[in-house]
Amino acid sequence: MNNYKITAFDHCELYVGNAKQAVHYYQNALGFQPIGYMGLETGSRNKVSYVMKQNKVQFVLSSPLVPGTEIGLHIDKHGDGIKDVSFSVDNAENAWKETTERGAESINKPKLIKDHKGEAIVATIKTYGDTTHTFVERSNYKGVFLPGYEDIITQNNSKEVGIVHIDHVVGNQPDGTMQPVCDFYEKVFGWHRFWSVDDKDVSTKYSSLRSIVMANENEKIKMPINEPAGGLKKSQIQEFIDYYKGSGVQHVAMSTKDIISTVKKLKSNGVEFLPTPASYYNNLSKRIPHIDEDLNTLAKLGILVDSDENGYMLQIFTKPIQDRPTLFYEIIQRKGSNSFGKGNFKSLFKSIEKEQQQRGNL
């Protein structure tokens, strides 16, 4: 039993080459609003960060201001990507103490940070690859994000697309390292294995994967851990590993209460999604008989559907959002189902393989 509680995903911090331009994409394409800023004007000499928010989802977009920084070296190696997956906790000191005592490597010890709006405690540990987890305790802070950030007041929320919260965060690992990473979450955090698939469940003619979903005690946090399995050609997991240069966050799944509305808005904003073959919808009503949504609309938008004993879910995946074929996003709507789309993996893989072929990476 832990002496701390993780209540939610707090935020994901991305290291990007040009945070100002990334803000434009996250605001005008994905529907996020800038709410906080840290940079030269706030006394930060080496790093600039913008906090982007939509309902309960927060991304921090950070860039280096000078050469030779840790952020710059990270971008040089990995390209734009997620450096930190942060958790909201009730006691950051206990979270750091317990995880490090159980074997996690400390990056930053618990630190009290404060400004005129209150105080917060943050601490960071290492997880897979160069990725980190930060524990954020801010019960005594009244600002929009954290001390050190200046509030950005925006009047316009009309660009929101209906994204509600982070459903799960997926990490890709090199072949043979998925189990040790899952063991890490069991040992260090006390998490459990929530769901899994292997290459017998998910494979195409060319490629396959293995995946285990790790979940915390209250199952508010779910983190699928993937690795490539052997195939005739290079899988999309291996392509990620090759271009990210190791383990890293492959995608973040964000929930919506109306996936049709959300996807229509995102498409009209210019967001590109992976195409779904028309044949996918031929027997969908037989495979999943009770779907509330209009099947023609789902087919037109390319939305995938899967089910389990608790209901069904709808999902769709963006194309990579940067030039390297690494990070992308998933939009998901759950209607009872706790599934992670096992029934859709084959269609998804085939779609990604077409993209890989165009890139010369299959």
ZIDAVEN-V349084 format. One record per residue. N is the residue number from 1. RES is the residue in one small letter. PSI is psi in whole degrees, 0 to 359 (NA if undefined). NEAR is the number of other C-alpha atoms within 12 Angstrom. Layout:
# ZIDAVEN-V349084
n = <N:N>
res = <RES:RES>
psi = <PSI:PSI>
near = <NEAR:NEAR>
This chain:
# ZIDAVEN-V349084
n = <1:2:3:4:5:6:7:8:9:10:11:12:13:14:15:16:17:18:19:20:21:22:23:24:25:26:27:28:29:30:31:32:33:34:35:36:37:38:39:40:41:42:43:44:45:46:47:48:49:50:51:52:53:54:55:56:57:58:59:60:61:62:63:64:65:66:67:68:69:70:71:72:73:74:75:76:77:78:79:80:81:82:83:84:85:86:87:88:89:90:91:92:93:94:95:96:97:98:99:100:101:102:103:104:105:106:107:108:109:110:111:112:113:114:115:116:117:118:119:120:121:122:123:124:125:126:127:128:129:130:131:132:133:134:135:136:137:138:139:140:141:142:143:144:145:146:147:148:149:150:151:152:153:154:155:156:157:158:159:160:161:162:163:164:165:166:167:168:169:170:171:172:173:174:175:176:177:178:179:180:181:182:183:184:185:186:187:188:189:190:191:192:193:194:195:196:197:198:199:200:201:202:203:204:205:206:207:208:209:210:211:212:213:214:215:216:217:218:219:220:221:222:223:224:225:226:227:228:229:230:231:232:233:234:235:236:237:238:239:240:241:242:243:244:245:246:247:248:249:250:251:252:253:254:255:256:257:258:259:260:261:262:263:264:265:266:267:268:269:270:271:272:273:274:275:276:277:278:279:280:281:282:283:284:285:286:287:288:289:290:291:292:293:294:295:296:297:298:299:300:301:302:303:304:305:306:307:308:309:310:311:312:313:314:315:316:317:318:319:320:321:322:323:324:325:326:327:328:329:330:331:332:333:334:335:336:337:338:339:340:341:342:343:344:345:346:347:348:349:350:351:352:353:354:355:356:357:358:359:360:361:362>
res = <m:n:n:y:k:i:t:a:f:d:h:c:e:l:y:v:g:n:a:k:q:a:v:h:y:y:q:n:a:l:g:f:q:p:i:g:y:m:g:l:e:t:g:s:r:n:k:v:s:y:v:m:k:q:n:k:v:q:f:v:l:s:s:p:l:v:p:g:t:e:i:g:l:h:i:d:k:h:g:d:g:i:k:d:v:s:f:s:v:d:n:a:e:n:a:w:k:e:t:t:e:r:g:a:e:s:i:n:k:p:k:l:i:k:d:h:k:g:e:a:i:v:a:t:i:k:t:y:g:d:t:t:h:t:f:v:e:r:s:n:y:k:g:v:f:l:p:g:y:e:d:i:i:t:q:n:n:s:k:e:v:g:i:v:h:i:d:h:v:v:g:n:q:p:d:g:t:m:q:p:v:c:d:f:y:e:k:v:f:g:w:h:r:f:w:s:v:d:d:k:d:v:s:t:k:y:s:s:l:r:s:i:v:m:a:n:e:n:e:k:i:k:m:p:i:n:e:p:a:g:g:l:k:k:s:q:i:q:e:f:i:d:y:y:k:g:s:g:v:q:h:v:a:m:s:t:k:d:i:i:s:t:v:k:k:l:k:s:n:g:v:e:f:l:p:t:p:a:s:y:y:n:n:l:s:k:r:i:p:h:i:d:e:d:l:n:t:l:a:k:l:g:i:l:v:d:s:d:e:n:g:y:m:l:q:i:f:t:k:p:i:q:d:r:p:t:l:f:y:e:i:i:q:r:k:g:s:n:s:f:g:k:g:n:f:k:s:l:f:k:s:i:e:k:e:q:q:q:r:g:n:l>
psi = <128:148:30:164:130:122:337:166:129:302:166:131:126:136:120:157:327:93:322:317:325:323:317:317:312:328:309:338:313:351:19:156:136:127:343:153:139:129:204:320:340:4:4:112:337:345:138:137:140:134:123:135:141:111:245:7:128:130:139:121:114:140:155:148:344:160:161:14:166:322:313:318:323:316:320:320:311:345:185:136:177:118:319:133:109:148:136:128:161:344:97:325:315:321:314:315:312:318:323:325:332:6:355:145:128:135:312:125:162:131:130:122:143:155:194:352:4:202:159:162:131:148:150:139:163:144:218:145:226:13:150:163:126:133:127:120:112:33:338:24:133:358:179:334:274:158:142:344:136:136:139:118:117:139:345:108:11:343:355:144:2:10:135:304:171:124:313:162:124:131:129:138:151:156:132:359:0:312:314:325:318:321:322:312:327:311:312:321:343:23:169:164:118:327:150:156:156:185:347:329:323:103:153:186:328:327:165:174:165:143:136:129:120:139:148:181:313:2:24:332:124:129:95:138:119:153:153:149:161:142:176:329:182:127:164:333:316:323:317:310:319:318:334:348:50:192:150:176:118:313:159:128:125:132:156:157:352:88:327:313:315:314:321:316:316:318:319:338:357:5:133:133:156:133:149:131:140:328:338:326:355:317:20:317:335:319:319:93:327:81:124:326:153:125:325:322:316:317:318:322:345:25:133:154:139:162:162:193:346:353:209:169:156:141:158:151:136:162:163:141:5:176:322:140:70:262:135:178:154:139:130:140:122:130:65:325:141:11:159:24:30:320:346:352:319:314:319:314:316:321:315:323:324:318:317:319:318:329:354:25:11:NA>
near = <14:24:18:26:31:34:24:31:36:35:35:40:35:43:38:38:32:26:34:26:18:31:33:21:25:35:34:27:28:41:36:36:37:41:33:31:36:33:26:19:15:20:16:20:17:22:33:37:43:42:40:41:37:30:24:25:38:38:45:41:43:41:42:31:25:18:17:15:19:21:35:28:21:31:30:23:26:37:33:37:49:40:44:39:43:37:39:33:32:26:30:37:29:26:38:41:27:27:35:27:16:21:21:29:25:25:23:23:24:25:23:24:23:21:19:16:21:21:23:32:32:35:37:33:39:31:35:34:28:31:34:31:42:37:44:44:38:31:20:22:22:17:25:23:40:36:30:32:31:28:24:20:16:16:10:15:19:16:27:29:36:32:37:27:31:37:35:36:39:39:48:47:41:35:30:21:26:34:26:21:36:37:25:27:34:26:24:31:36:28:30:26:28:26:25:30:28:24:26:19:20:32:31:28:19:26:35:36:39:36:40:36:39:36:30:32:23:18:24:26:35:37:39:41:46:45:42:38:33:26:22:14:23:29:42:45:46:37:36:38:32:26:30:37:27:29:40:47:43:44:37:42:38:40:33:32:22:27:36:33:23:34:42:27:25:34:27:19:22:20:31:26:31:32:28:33:24:20:13:30:27:16:14:26:21:14:18:24:16:18:25:19:26:17:27:19:19:32:26:20:34:35:43:48:45:39:31:22:13:13:21:30:37:46:44:46:40:39:30:30:30:25:18:27:34:38:40:35:36:42:46:40:40:31:27:16:21:28:33:39:36:35:27:33:36:29:33:38:35:28:32:38:34:23:25:29:19:12:15:13:22:26>
